Amino acid sequence: MRLVSPPQLRLLGQFRLELGSGTVELCRNGQRLLAFVGLRGRVSRTVLAGTLWPEVTEEHARGSLRTALWKLPRGEPPLIRCCGDSLLVAPALRVDVHVLQETALDVVEDCGLPFRAEPLLELLTGEDLLPGWDEDWVLVEREHLRQLRLNALDLLAEALIGQGRPALGMEAAWAGVRAEPLRESAHRAIVSAHLAEGNVSEAVRHYDAFCCLLKKELGVAPSPRFARMLPERLSGSSR
């Protein structure tokens, strides 16, 4: 008996709906509908219609919602089911954003790092949520996901360095810097990794480069917490 893969909704990177062994093409409104409900899990028809079609009357928006629902692929169980005035994503539908969120929250809540670091790092540094979509609700969800990723990367870097794995910790820290170049916590982790490896000169060089970047971009200095990581450098003659 051939096993059928569960339906997959991929929102990291380009939108993709996978049913069985193939990818299903949806119209734009179908994509928006499935993406919104997939992200929220459960949403009222009023909120959904008003969010996806904000520039028309409520009656028109609800009509557009009914049409978009009708055009979704049909199957058992359906991808979206109704419960009173709410729409719910089917439990069988696997949404990649949920996997990322759950993993990142596990890191944030338990810094003991009960995971293999390499696949975890790959997951946290993957593609953005629906790049190219510029609707307000997407921007909000994208920023929320970005902040969750950054927090998880900070804690992952700290945990790896604390476990005596500074090279991997530095990879996590650099991923945070690439995502947000002015994020001090990520730069602190890089300096911490250099110090853990005994590379004091590299730590000093990175700290100085960050000082210059902050001065140029924001006109401020690093926090006292960061400065205290290199007390000898701060009292040295090269200042």
C-alpha positions in Angstrom: 0.0 0.0 0.0 1.4 3.4 -1.0 1.7 5.9 1.7 0.4 9.4 0.9 2.5 12.3 2.2 0.6 14.8 4.3 -0.2 18.2 2.7 2.6 20.7 3.1 2.3 24.5 3.1 5.6 26.3 2.6 5.6 30.0 3.4 9.4 30.4 3.9 10.6 31.5 0.6 8.1 31.4 -2.3 4.6 30.2 -1.5 4.2 26.5 -2.3 1.4 24.0 -1.6 2.3 20.4 -1.9 -0.4 17.7 -2.0 0.6 14.1 -2.4 3.7 14.1 -4.6 3.0 17.3 -6.5 2.8 21.1 -6.2 -0.6 22.7 -6.6 -1.0 26.0 -8.3 -3.3 28.5 -6.7 -4.7 31.9 -7.7 -3.3 34.9 -5.9 -6.4 35.2 -3.6 -6.2 31.5 -2.8 -2.5 31.9 -1.8 -3.3 34.8 0.4 -6.2 33.1 2.1 -4.3 29.9 2.8 -1.2 31.8 3.9 -3.2 33.9 6.4 -5.1 31.0 7.9 -2.0 28.9 7.9 -0.1 31.4 9.9 -2.8 32.2 12.4 -4.3 28.7 12.7 -7.8 30.0 13.4 -9.3 33.3 12.4 -12.8 34.7 12.1 -14.4 35.3 8.7 -14.8 39.0 9.6 -11.1 39.5 10.4 -10.0 37.5 7.4 -12.2 39.2 4.9 -11.4 42.7 6.3 -7.6 42.0 6.3 -7.4 40.5 2.8 -9.8 42.9 1.1 -9.6 46.1 3.2 -10.6 48.5 0.5 -14.1 47.2 -0.3 -17.3 46.9 1.6 -17.8 44.1 4.1 -20.3 42.5 1.9 -18.0 42.5 -1.1 -15.1 41.3 1.0 -17.1 38.3 2.3 -18.1 37.5 -1.2 -14.5 37.5 -2.3 -13.7 35.2 0.7 -16.4 32.7 -0.3 -15.0 32.7 -3.9 -11.5 32.1 -2.7 -12.6 29.3 -0.4 -14.6 27.6 -3.2 -11.5 27.6 -5.4 -9.2 25.9 -2.9 -8.3 22.3 -3.8 -10.9 19.8 -2.5 -10.1 16.7 -0.5 -10.6 14.8 2.7 -10.0 16.3 5.0 -10.3 19.8 3.5 -7.3 22.2 3.9 -9.5 24.7 5.8 -12.6 23.8 7.7 -15.3 25.9 9.1 -16.3 26.2 12.8 -19.1 28.7 13.2 -17.8 32.0 12.0 -14.2 30.9 12.2 -12.0 29.2 9.7 -9.4 26.7 10.9 -6.4 25.2 9.2 -6.7 21.4 8.9 -4.6 19.6 11.6 -3.1 17.4 8.8 -1.7 20.4 7.0 2.0 20.9 7.9 3.1 24.6 7.8 6.8 25.2 7.7 6.6 28.4 9.7 5.1 26.5 12.6 8.1 24.2 12.6 10.5 27.1 12.7 8.5 28.9 15.4 8.3 25.8 17.6 12.0 25.1 17.3 13.0 28.7 17.9 10.7 28.9 21.0 12.3 25.7 22.3 15.7 27.3 22.1 14.4 30.5 23.8 12.7 28.6 26.6 15.5 26.0 27.1 19.0 27.2 26.6 20.3 23.7 27.5 20.3 23.1 23.8 18.7 19.6 23.6 19.2 19.6 19.8 21.9 18.9 17.2 23.3 22.3 16.5 23.9 22.1 12.7 20.4 21.4 11.5 19.1 23.9 14.1 21.4 26.6 12.7 20.3 25.8 9.2 16.7 26.1 10.1 17.2 29.4 11.9 19.1 31.0 9.0 16.7 29.9 6.3 14.6 32.0 3.9 12.3 34.9 5.0 8.5 34.7 5.2 6.9 35.2 1.8 9.6 37.5 0.3 8.1 40.0 -2.2 4.7 40.1 -0.5 4.2 43.6 0.9 0.8 43.6 2.5 0.7 44.9 6.0 -0.3 41.6 7.6 2.7 39.9 6.0 5.1 42.6 7.1 3.9 42.2 10.7 4.3 38.4 10.6 7.6 38.6 8.9 9.0 41.0 11.5 7.7 38.8 14.3 9.4 35.8 12.8 12.6 37.8 12.3 12.8 38.8 15.9 12.1 35.3 17.1 14.9 34.0 14.9 17.3 36.7 16.1 16.6 35.9 19.8 17.0 32.2 19.1 20.3 32.8 17.3 21.6 34.9 20.2 20.8 32.2 22.7 22.1 29.4 20.5 25.4 31.2 20.1 25.7 31.7 23.9 24.8 28.0 24.6 27.3 26.7 22.0 30.1 28.9 23.4 29.3 27.9 26.9 29.5 24.2 25.9 33.0 24.7 24.5 31.9 24.9 20.8 32.9 28.5 20.0 33.3 27.9 16.2 29.6 26.8 15.9 28.7 29.6 18.3 30.3 32.1 16.1 28.4 30.8 13.1 25.1 31.4 14.9 26.4 34.9 16.0 27.4 35.8 12.4 23.9 34.7 11.2 22.4 37.2 13.6 24.8 40.0 12.4 23.9 39.3 8.7 20.3 39.6 9.6 20.7 42.8 11.7 24.2 44.4 11.4 23.7 46.8 14.3 22.5 44.1 16.8 24.9 44.3 19.7 24.1 41.0 21.3 25.2 39.2 18.1 28.5 41.1 18.1 29.1 40.4 21.8 28.7 36.7 21.0 31.3 36.9 18.2 33.8 38.6 20.7 32.9 36.0 23.3 33.7 33.2 20.8 37.0 34.8 19.9 38.0 35.1 23.6 36.9 31.5 24.2 39.4 30.4 21.5 42.1 32.6 22.9 42.1 35.0 19.9 42.3 38.2 21.9 43.5 40.2 18.9 40.5 39.1 16.8 38.2 40.0 19.7 39.7 43.5 20.0 39.6 44.0 16.2 35.9 43.0 16.0 35.0 45.2 19.0 36.8 48.2 17.4 35.0 47.6 14.1 31.7 47.5 15.8 32.5 50.8 17.7 33.2 52.4 14.3 30.0 51.0 12.8 27.8 52.3 15.7 29.5 55.7 15.6 28.9 56.0 11.9 25.3 54.8 11.8 23.9 55.9 15.1 26.4 58.2 16.7 26.6 56.1 19.9 29.0 53.8 21.6 28.5 50.2 22.6 26.9 49.4 25.9 29.0 49.3 29.1 28.3 45.5 29.2 30.1 45.1 25.9 32.9 47.4 26.9 33.5 45.3 30.1 34.3 42.3 28.0 37.7 43.8 27.0 38.8 45.8 30.0 42.5 45.6 29.1 41.8 47.0 25.7 39.8 49.9 27.0 42.6 50.9 29.4 45.3 50.4 26.8 47.4 53.0 25.2 45.9 52.6 21.8 42.7 54.2 22.9 
